[in-house]
Amino acid sequence: MTFMKWFFVAIAVLTLSITSCENDNKTELLSQIDQMENTLDSLETIVKDTAGYSSAEMIASVRATILKVKTNYVADTIDYDLAEQMNSYKDIRKGISKNSGNLAKAKQTIPEVQQKLSDLRHDIENGVNDRDKYQEFINFEQSKVHEIEEVLRYYVETNEKYHNTYDELHPIIKQLGDSLVNAKNE
């Protein structure tokens, strides 16, 4: 009889220790998901704040100003400084247009990853699917979150660079275009 008692006690202790280990692992996995969800929330805020840039208006302004200069500029000599400024000014339009795809990619990917994390959280909380692969799934989602961070970092840095160039060159090129139009009209 005592053997049976000890046998049941041993089984109960073993079951509790296994359950305890599973709960510790479960808590760690859920903590990692919480961390990724917080990061995605921050990235989503950056996307919303960054979307306020008037890139389309800036591109239209650059096009109009370049057209004004091209239409009215007659060069009898080459002004290398002006040529360099015009090339940099033209690069604004190209750079911002190309870079807008990065913002679109982040906008699309963030909700997808948030949904995958929600599904993964549900699976972990309820012990669904292959438990041995939970960490692998989390690692995969972490790599996607890191990729979104890198894309947004590049987008913000590149956009800032072109906005600064615009702020620096637009008044100069616009004034040149206006003076060429005025000289032509006189």
C-alpha positions as CSV (number, residue, x, y, z in Angstrom):
1,M,0.0,0.0,0.0
2,T,2.8,2.5,0.8
3,F,4.4,1.6,-2.5
4,M,1.2,2.7,-4.3
5,K,1.0,5.8,-2.3
6,W,4.6,6.8,-3.1
7,F,4.0,5.8,-6.7
8,F,1.1,8.3,-7.0
9,V,3.0,11.0,-5.1
10,A,6.0,10.5,-7.5
11,I,3.7,10.7,-10.5
12,A,2.0,13.8,-9.1
13,V,5.3,15.5,-8.4
14,L,6.6,14.6,-11.9
15,T,3.5,15.9,-13.5
16,L,3.7,19.2,-11.5
17,S,7.3,19.7,-12.4
18,I,6.7,19.1,-16.1
19,T,3.7,21.4,-16.0
20,S,5.8,24.0,-14.2
21,C,8.5,23.8,-16.9
22,E,5.9,24.1,-19.6
23,N,4.4,27.2,-17.9
24,D,7.8,28.8,-17.6
25,N,8.5,28.2,-21.2
26,K,5.0,29.4,-22.1
27,T,5.5,32.6,-20.1
28,E,8.9,33.2,-21.8
29,L,7.3,32.7,-25.3
30,L,4.4,35.0,-24.5
31,S,6.8,37.6,-23.2
32,Q,8.7,37.5,-26.5
33,I,5.4,38.0,-28.3
34,D,4.5,40.9,-26.0
35,Q,7.8,42.5,-26.8
36,M,7.3,42.1,-30.6
37,E,3.8,43.5,-30.4
38,N,5.1,46.6,-28.5
39,T,7.7,47.1,-31.2
40,L,5.1,46.8,-33.9
41,D,2.9,49.3,-32.2
42,S,5.8,51.7,-32.1
43,L,6.6,51.1,-35.8
44,E,2.9,51.6,-36.7
45,T,3.0,55.0,-34.9
46,I,6.1,55.9,-36.9
47,V,4.4,54.9,-40.1
48,K,1.3,57.1,-39.2
49,D,3.5,60.1,-38.2
50,T,5.7,59.7,-41.3
51,A,2.7,59.5,-43.6
52,G,2.2,63.2,-42.9
53,Y,5.1,64.2,-45.1
54,S,3.9,65.9,-48.2
55,S,6.0,63.9,-50.6
56,A,3.5,64.0,-53.4
57,E,3.3,67.8,-53.2
58,M,7.1,68.0,-53.0
59,I,7.5,65.9,-56.1
60,A,5.0,68.0,-58.0
61,S,6.7,71.2,-56.9
62,V,10.1,69.8,-58.0
63,R,8.7,68.8,-61.4
64,A,7.1,72.2,-62.0
65,T,10.2,74.1,-60.9
66,I,12.5,72.0,-63.1
67,L,10.1,72.5,-66.1
68,K,10.1,76.2,-65.5
69,V,13.9,76.3,-65.5
70,K,14.2,74.0,-68.6
71,T,11.7,76.0,-70.5
72,N,13.3,79.4,-69.9
73,Y,17.0,78.7,-69.4
74,V,19.3,79.4,-72.3
75,A,22.9,78.6,-71.4
76,D,25.7,80.4,-73.2
77,T,28.2,79.0,-70.7
78,I,28.1,76.1,-68.3
79,D,27.7,77.0,-64.7
80,Y,29.0,73.9,-62.9
81,D,27.6,74.9,-59.5
82,L,24.1,75.4,-61.0
83,A,24.4,72.1,-62.9
84,E,25.3,70.3,-59.7
85,Q,22.4,72.0,-57.8
86,M,20.0,71.0,-60.6
87,N,21.2,67.4,-60.6
88,S,20.7,67.2,-56.8
89,Y,17.3,68.9,-57.1
90,K,16.3,66.3,-59.8
91,D,17.4,63.5,-57.5
92,I,14.9,64.6,-54.9
93,R,12.0,63.6,-57.1
94,K,13.5,60.3,-58.1
95,G,14.6,59.4,-54.5
96,I,11.3,60.2,-52.9
97,S,9.4,58.3,-55.5
98,K,11.5,55.2,-55.1
99,N,11.5,55.5,-51.3
100,S,7.7,55.7,-51.1
101,G,7.6,51.9,-51.8
102,N,9.4,51.3,-48.5
103,L,6.6,53.0,-46.6
104,A,4.0,51.1,-48.5
105,K,5.8,47.9,-47.7
106,A,5.9,48.7,-44.0
107,K,2.2,49.7,-44.0
108,Q,1.2,46.4,-45.5
109,T,3.5,44.2,-43.5
110,I,2.8,45.5,-40.0
111,P,-0.8,44.3,-39.8
112,E,0.1,41.0,-41.3
113,V,2.8,40.4,-38.7
114,Q,0.4,41.6,-35.9
115,Q,-2.1,39.0,-37.1
116,K,0.5,36.2,-37.1
117,L,1.6,37.2,-33.6
118,S,-2.0,37.1,-32.4
119,D,-2.5,33.7,-33.9
120,L,0.8,32.5,-32.4
121,R,-0.2,33.8,-29.0
122,H,-3.5,31.9,-29.2
123,D,-1.7,28.7,-30.2
124,I,0.8,29.0,-27.3
125,E,-1.9,29.9,-24.7
126,N,-4.0,27.0,-25.8
127,G,-1.2,24.5,-26.5
128,V,-2.3,24.1,-30.2
129,N,0.0,22.9,-33.0
130,D,3.6,21.6,-32.6
131,R,4.8,22.9,-29.3
132,D,8.4,22.1,-30.2
133,K,8.3,24.6,-33.0
134,Y,6.9,27.6,-31.1
135,Q,10.4,29.1,-30.6
136,E,11.1,28.6,-34.3
137,F,7.8,30.5,-35.2
138,I,8.8,33.3,-32.8
139,N,12.2,33.5,-34.3
140,F,10.7,33.8,-37.8
141,E,8.3,36.6,-36.6
142,Q,11.2,38.4,-34.9
143,S,13.1,38.4,-38.2
144,K,10.1,39.9,-39.9
145,V,9.8,42.6,-37.2
146,H,13.5,43.3,-37.5
147,E,13.1,43.6,-41.3
148,I,10.2,46.1,-40.9
149,E,12.4,48.1,-38.5
150,E,15.2,48.2,-41.0
151,V,12.9,49.2,-43.9
152,L,11.4,52.0,-41.8
153,R,14.8,53.2,-40.6
154,Y,16.0,53.4,-44.2
155,Y,12.8,55.2,-45.3
156,V,13.0,57.8,-42.5
157,E,16.7,58.5,-43.1
158,T,16.3,58.7,-46.9
159,N,13.2,60.9,-46.6
160,E,14.9,63.2,-44.2
161,K,17.9,63.5,-46.5
162,Y,15.8,64.4,-49.5
163,H,13.6,66.8,-47.4
164,N,16.7,68.6,-46.2
165,T,18.0,68.8,-49.8
166,Y,14.6,70.2,-50.9
167,D,14.6,72.8,-48.1
168,E,18.1,73.8,-49.1
169,L,17.8,73.9,-52.9
170,H,14.1,74.7,-53.6
171,P,14.3,78.4,-52.8
172,I,17.4,78.7,-55.0
173,I,16.0,76.8,-58.0
174,K,12.6,78.4,-57.6
175,Q,14.1,81.9,-57.6
176,L,16.2,81.0,-60.6
177,G,13.1,79.8,-62.5
178,D,11.1,82.9,-61.5
179,S,13.9,85.2,-62.6
180,L,14.1,83.4,-65.9
181,V,10.4,83.8,-66.5
182,N,10.6,87.5,-65.5
183,A,13.5,88.1,-67.8
184,K,11.8,86.3,-70.7
185,N,8.6,88.4,-70.2
186,E,10.5,91.7,-70.2
